[in-house]
Amino acid sequence: MNRELPTTPEAVRERAARANDRRRRRARPASRQWRRRGLMTAYLVFVLLPIYWLLNMSFQANSEILGALTLWPQDFTLEHYARILTQSSWYMGYVNSIAYVLMNMLISISVALPAAYAFSRYRFIGDKHLFFWLLTNLMAPPAVFLLPYFQLYYTVGLFDTHVAVALAHCLFNIPLAVWILEGFMSSVPKEIDETAFIDGYGFPRFFVRIFIPMISSGIGVTLFFLFMFSWVELLLASTLTSTGAQPIGSVMTQTKGASGIDWGALSAAGVLTILPGILVVYFVRNHIAKGFALGRT
């Protein structure tokens, strides 16, 4: 037997309100999803637009860059890339930058690993004060240490060398590496160390074969941040070098000549400067994802 619904105006309005509410609840997730997609699209456009414009300019002639606004190259050219890859004044800037960045990463991680292990496993007088003092180095701008480094390296004969820049960056990268790695090492139970020593492992063998693989994600995150700081830092790198170890960032600031700024070459150099960072992120992407979830970062 069918049940008849009341047809009074109040009942009809109530049923209509309930139906409208159900439609809104069903439509709300879809609207939120489209809103999120719209915001993500706007964010990606905002982030990628400068990179696209830099790439677009690198394939244009200077006359086209300084002329009318174009969304893509009207006269496609590779002359700027050919110039950078064939002239030693350009490509040696990349070689110098990669050389001192790799040296700094090797020195920083070699010093930070045992230091972070000591902070995570042992308690000694002044350990917290020393750890805090290391972190205070990150609070000072590089310009504070510019003059002391310049005088010291010029006196001992390290000026305009890759070692000079690599050691200068260690002042900031080693505390950063110790701070990140200590967080990962503290999450590893001490019972693992004791069990390995009971099984007859010496400390070097235990540290290399057992402990380091357990914190590989932390090491990947640390190397990523070490690379990023040393690759983009310009003040110390440009001041402590002149010609023999001049980084690419310093070379890019010297593109202004009698005819003006070489915008095409500057854009192509900017594109090539971004590529090493993309490669580093690609190779350590899995470690970065795990590290952001597990460590101090």
Beta strands, then each sheet from edge to edge (+ up, - down):
strand 1: 256-257
strand 2: 260-261
sheet 1: 1+ 2-
end
